[in-house]
Amino acid sequence: MRVGLDLHTLAGLRQGSRTYMAALAARLPYAAPDMEFVFYATDPDAPAIRALAPDAPNVRYRPIPHGRLARLIAPFPARAAREVDVLHCQYLGPLLGGPACVVSIHDILHETMPEFFPRGLGSLMRLCYPGNARRAARVLTISQFSRDEIVKRYKVSPDRIAFAHLGVGEEFAPVRDGRAVAGLRARLGIPDGPYILSVGRIEPRKNIPGLVAAWRLLRERMGKDAPTLVLAGGRDRLFAAFHAQITADGGGTGIVFAGSVPQADLPTLYSGAAAFAYPSFGEGFGLPVAEAMACGAPVVASAAPAVPEVAAGAVLLVDPRDTAGLADALARIVTDPALASKLSARGLARAKELTWDPAVALCLEAYRLAVGRK
């Protein structure tokens, strides 16, 4: 069987969908040596693409167009039909022609939370996603919550959709080297003392203004003993306005805007945190929560779907719209070492359960079923 993986998202910002396809590409060829894999990338010769499965003899590399129309309508679908038996895409597969398609849809938050999506993009998603999901030979997703929403809203037959949680990469583990933590703090401009960390794109859905407001309440209570707030993540088109709002009249004092931190540095950054905060209004999964737990950071996270499913009782959950409640939860962690230690231990245990093996097995099953269905 020849399986194509659409890796065009690997050229974009680091986010869950990119991590997902990179993790699968790095594992699938070794898990199924009897299959041939074609890695479709916008730059097939890029070192990052070649490094995914460097010594796998059953991998070939082929280009995929940058443009959405060329990728979904022509000429790519016809070429893919000649080259592979099944094509694995994210969110949207070919709209005209192409091989049997397995589509991974991480979430449909544009349906349940349209206010967080640009109007044009949200309209395009609502127009294209439902029919594409129903046409796909198999649909995969990353949480029970997302599976239930897709079945309900897109009328996908329950026997054609399955989920497996995302895994946590082996690189995410506690960093005990104090010099490494100190060195990273110096590079990022994090002052001495404890810090509360948030990792993720700085966009409205992530509720960073709510976190800042909660942190300010915490600072009012703790005074000079209040932890620094470190915001790490990519910046969307609204970041400049957000930054100006937060820093107006000296309001940014005590906040470090770390920007997009390299993947290799994230375990150290998580490990040094007194607490990790993730007050998102909604997620298909919430991978930073899993990464933080794997590094031993005590976590305060949103009670909104699907974060509780990921946390499985190992974190403090709060209503993301309850600023005072978020401040209280953060205060409990940073002032109660016993609670912080208990949450750290629970998080480490939960993170060990979140491996990539179920997702890999689910993909291989989906590929075989997709070819049989066609």
ROLUM-808078 format. One line per 4 residues: number of its first residue (from 1); their letters; for each residue x, y, z of C-alpha. Coordinates in Angstrom, 1 decimal. Layout:
<pts>
NUM	a	X/Y/Z  ...
</pts>
This chain:
<pts>
1	mrvg	0.0/0.0/0.0  1.2/3.5/-0.9  0.3/6.2/1.6  0.7/9.9/1.0
5	ldlh	1.1/12.4/3.9  0.2/16.0/3.2  2.9/17.9/5.2  2.3/21.4/3.8
9	tlag	1.5/22.6/7.4  5.0/21.9/8.5  6.0/25.1/6.7  3.8/27.2/9.0
13	lrqg	3.7/28.3/12.6  4.3/25.8/15.4  0.9/24.6/16.5  -1.0/21.4/17.3
17	srty	-1.7/20.6/13.6  1.9/20.9/12.7  3.1/18.9/15.7  0.6/16.2/14.8
21	maal	1.7/15.6/11.2  5.4/15.8/12.1  5.0/13.3/14.9  3.1/10.9/12.6
25	aarl	5.6/11.2/9.7  8.4/10.5/12.2  6.8/7.2/13.4  4.5/5.7/10.7
29	pyaa	7.3/4.4/8.3  8.9/2.5/11.1  5.5/1.2/12.5  4.5/-0.1/9.0
33	pdme	7.6/-1.3/7.1  5.3/-3.1/4.7  3.8/0.2/3.5  5.4/2.8/1.2
37	fvfy	5.0/6.4/2.4  5.2/9.5/0.2  5.9/12.7/2.1  4.3/15.6/0.2
41	atdp	5.9/18.9/1.3  6.1/22.4/-0.1  9.9/21.9/0.0  10.6/18.2/-0.1
45	dapa	14.4/18.8/0.3  14.1/20.9/3.4  16.3/19.6/6.2  13.4/19.5/8.6
49	iral	11.4/17.3/6.2  14.3/14.9/5.5  15.0/14.6/9.2  11.6/13.2/10.0
53	apda	12.4/9.6/9.1  16.0/9.9/7.9  16.8/6.2/7.6  13.4/4.8/6.6
57	pnvr	13.8/2.9/3.3  10.1/3.1/2.6  9.8/6.9/2.3  9.8/9.0/-0.9
61	yrpi	9.6/12.7/-1.1  7.4/14.7/-3.5  6.3/18.4/-3.8  2.9/19.7/-3.0
65	phgr	1.7/23.1/-4.2  1.7/26.1/-1.9  -1.6/27.4/-3.2  -4.8/26.1/-1.7
69	larl	-6.6/25.7/-5.1  -3.7/23.8/-6.7  -3.6/21.5/-3.7  -7.3/20.9/-3.4
73	iapf	-8.6/21.1/-7.0  -5.9/20.8/-9.6  -3.3/19.7/-10.5  -2.2/18.0/-7.3
77	para	-5.2/15.6/-6.7  -4.8/13.9/-10.1  -1.1/13.5/-9.5  -1.6/12.1/-6.0
81	arev	-4.1/9.6/-7.4  -1.4/8.2/-9.7  1.2/8.1/-6.9  -0.6/6.8/-3.8
85	dvlh	-3.5/4.6/-2.8  -4.6/6.8/0.1  -3.8/10.4/1.0  -3.8/11.6/4.6
89	cqyl	-4.7/15.4/4.9  -5.7/17.7/7.7  -9.1/19.4/7.7  -9.5/19.5/3.9
93	gpll	-8.7/16.8/1.3  -8.9/17.1/-2.5  -12.2/18.6/-3.6  -12.0/17.2/-7.1
97	ggpa	-10.7/13.7/-7.7  -7.7/12.3/-5.9  -7.1/9.0/-4.2  -9.0/7.6/-1.2
101	cvvs	-8.7/10.2/1.5  -8.2/10.1/5.3  -8.9/13.5/6.8  -7.8/14.6/10.3
105	ihdi	-10.0/17.3/11.8  -8.6/18.5/15.1  -11.7/20.5/16.0  -14.5/22.5/14.5
109	lhet	-14.3/25.5/16.9  -15.1/27.8/13.9  -18.7/26.3/14.3  -19.0/26.6/18.1
113	mpef	-16.9/29.7/18.6  -17.2/31.7/15.3  -16.3/35.0/17.1  -12.7/33.9/17.3
117	fprg	-12.2/33.4/13.6  -11.9/36.0/10.8  -15.2/36.2/9.0  -13.9/35.2/5.6
121	lgsl	-12.0/32.2/6.9  -14.8/31.0/9.1  -17.2/31.2/6.2  -14.8/29.2/4.0
125	mrlc	-14.5/26.5/6.7  -18.3/26.3/7.2  -18.7/25.9/3.4  -16.0/23.3/2.8
129	ypgn	-15.5/21.2/5.9  -18.8/19.4/6.3  -19.0/18.0/2.8  -15.3/17.1/2.8
133	arra	-15.7/15.2/6.0  -18.6/13.3/4.7  -16.8/12.4/1.4  -13.6/11.2/3.3
137	arvl	-13.1/7.5/3.5  -12.2/7.9/7.2  -12.2/10.9/9.5  -9.7/11.1/12.4
141	tisq	-9.7/13.5/15.3  -7.9/14.1/18.6  -10.5/14.1/21.4  -13.8/12.6/22.3
145	fsrd	-15.2/16.1/22.4  -14.2/16.8/18.8  -15.5/13.4/17.6  -18.9/14.1/19.1
149	eivk	-19.1/17.6/17.7  -18.2/16.4/14.2  -20.7/13.6/14.2  -23.4/15.9/15.5
153	rykv	-22.8/18.9/13.3  -21.4/17.4/10.1  -23.6/14.2/10.1  -20.5/12.0/9.7
157	spdr	-21.5/8.3/10.2  -20.1/7.3/13.7  -18.5/4.2/12.2  -16.3/6.3/9.9
161	iafa	-14.8/8.6/12.6  -12.5/7.7/15.4  -10.2/9.6/17.8  -6.9/9.2/19.5
165	hlgv	-5.3/11.7/21.8  -2.2/13.5/20.8  1.0/12.3/22.3  3.8/14.1/24.1
169	geef	7.2/14.0/22.5  10.0/12.2/24.3  11.9/15.5/24.5  9.4/16.8/27.0
173	apvr	10.7/15.7/30.4  11.7/17.6/33.5  15.0/19.5/33.2  16.9/19.3/36.5
177	dgra	19.9/21.3/35.3  19.7/24.6/37.1  22.3/26.1/34.9  20.3/25.3/31.8
181	vagl	17.2/27.0/33.3  19.2/30.0/34.4  20.8/30.3/30.9  17.5/30.2/29.2
185	rarl	16.0/32.8/31.6  18.9/35.1/30.8  18.4/34.8/27.1  14.7/35.4/27.3
189	gipd	15.0/38.3/29.8  13.2/36.5/32.7  14.2/38.0/36.0  15.2/36.1/39.1
193	gpyi	12.4/34.6/41.1  9.3/32.4/40.3  7.4/32.8/37.1  4.0/31.8/35.7
197	lsvg	4.3/30.6/32.2  1.8/30.5/29.3  2.7/28.9/25.9  0.6/29.3/22.8
201	riep	-0.3/31.6/20.0  -1.2/35.0/21.4  -4.7/35.2/19.8  -8.1/36.0/21.3
205	rkni	-9.3/32.4/21.7  -6.3/31.7/24.1  -7.7/34.3/26.6  -4.3/35.9/27.3
209	pglv	-6.0/39.2/28.4  -7.9/37.2/31.0  -4.7/35.6/32.2  -3.0/39.1/32.5
213	aawr	-6.0/40.4/34.4  -5.8/37.4/36.8  -2.0/37.9/37.2  -2.6/41.5/38.1
217	llre	-5.0/40.5/40.8  -2.4/38.1/42.1  0.2/40.9/42.1  -2.1/43.1/44.1
221	rmgk	-2.3/40.4/46.8  1.4/39.3/46.8  3.1/42.6/46.1  6.8/42.3/45.4
225	dapt	6.6/38.5/46.0  4.3/38.1/42.9  5.8/35.8/40.2  6.7/37.2/36.8
229	lvla	4.3/36.4/34.0  6.0/34.9/30.9  4.0/34.8/27.7  5.6/32.6/25.0
233	ggrd	4.1/31.9/21.6  3.6/33.0/18.1  1.9/36.3/17.4  -1.1/36.8/15.1
237	rlfa	-2.1/39.9/13.3  -3.7/41.3/16.4  -0.6/41.1/18.6  0.4/44.7/18.2
241	afha	-2.9/46.0/19.5  -2.8/43.5/22.3  0.7/44.5/23.3  -0.2/48.2/23.3
245	qita	-3.2/47.5/25.4  -1.3/45.5/28.0  1.7/47.8/28.3  -0.2/51.1/28.3
249	dggg	0.6/53.3/31.3  3.3/50.8/32.6  0.9/47.9/32.7  3.4/45.6/31.2
253	tgiv	5.8/45.8/34.2  6.4/42.3/35.4  5.4/40.6/32.1  7.9/39.1/29.7
257	fags	6.9/38.7/26.1  9.2/35.8/25.1  7.9/35.4/21.6  8.1/32.1/19.8
261	vpqa	10.5/29.9/21.8  12.4/27.3/19.9  11.1/23.7/20.3  14.4/22.6/21.9
265	dlpt	14.1/25.2/24.6  10.5/24.5/25.6  11.2/21.6/28.1  13.6/23.9/30.0
269	lysg	11.1/26.8/30.0  8.3/24.5/31.2  10.5/22.9/33.9  11.5/26.2/35.4
273	aaaf	7.9/27.5/35.8  6.3/27.8/39.2  3.0/27.3/37.5  1.8/26.9/33.9
277	ayps	-1.5/28.7/33.0  -3.7/27.8/30.0  -7.0/29.6/30.3  -8.2/29.1/26.7
281	fgeg	-11.9/29.5/25.8  -11.8/26.3/23.8  -9.5/23.6/22.3  -9.6/20.5/20.3
285	fglp	-7.0/19.1/22.6  -4.6/21.6/24.3  -1.2/20.2/23.6  0.7/22.7/25.8
289	vaea	-1.1/21.4/28.8  0.3/17.9/28.1  3.8/19.2/27.4  3.8/21.2/30.7
293	macg	2.7/18.2/32.7  5.4/16.1/31.1  8.0/18.6/32.3  6.7/18.6/35.9
297	apvv	5.1/22.0/35.9  1.9/22.4/38.1  -0.9/23.4/35.8  -3.9/25.7/36.0
301	asaa	-6.1/25.2/32.9  -9.4/26.0/31.4  -12.4/23.9/32.2  -13.7/24.4/28.7
305	pavp	-13.6/21.5/26.2  -11.4/19.5/25.5  -8.8/20.5/28.1  -10.4/18.4/31.0
309	evaa	-10.2/15.4/28.8  -6.5/15.9/28.4  -5.8/16.8/32.0  -7.7/13.8/33.4
313	gavl	-7.8/15.2/37.0  -4.1/16.2/37.1  -4.5/20.0/37.0  -6.6/22.7/38.6
317	lvdp	-9.5/23.5/36.3  -11.1/27.0/36.2  -13.8/28.7/34.3  -11.8/30.7/31.7
321	rdta	-14.2/33.7/32.2  -13.7/33.8/35.9  -10.8/36.1/36.4  -10.8/36.0/40.2
325	glad	-11.1/32.2/40.1  -8.0/32.0/37.9  -6.1/34.3/40.2  -7.1/32.1/43.2
329	alar	-5.9/28.9/41.5  -2.6/30.5/40.6  -2.2/31.8/44.1  -2.8/28.4/45.6
333	ivtd	0.0/26.9/43.5  2.6/29.5/44.0  2.0/29.8/47.8  1.5/26.1/48.6
337	pala	4.5/23.9/47.9  2.7/20.8/48.9  -0.1/21.4/46.4  2.4/22.3/43.7
341	skls	4.3/19.1/44.3  1.1/17.0/44.2  0.0/18.6/40.9  3.5/18.1/39.5
345	argl	3.4/14.3/40.3  -0.1/13.9/39.0  0.8/15.7/35.8  3.9/13.6/35.2
349	arak	1.9/10.4/35.7  -0.8/11.6/33.3  1.7/12.7/30.7  3.2/9.2/30.6
353	eltw	-0.2/7.9/29.4  -0.2/10.4/26.4  2.0/8.6/23.9  1.8/8.7/20.1
357	dpav	1.3/5.0/19.8  -2.6/5.1/19.8  -2.6/7.8/17.1  -0.1/5.8/14.9
361	alcl	-2.2/2.6/15.3  -5.4/4.5/14.5  -3.8/6.0/11.3  -2.6/2.6/10.0
365	eayr	-6.1/1.1/10.6  -7.7/4.1/8.8  -5.4/3.7/5.8  -6.3/0.0/5.4
369	lavg	-10.0/0.7/5.8  -9.9/3.6/3.4  -8.4/1.5/0.6  -10.8/-1.3/1.2
373	rk	-13.7/1.1/1.1  -12.6/2.6/-2.2
</pts>
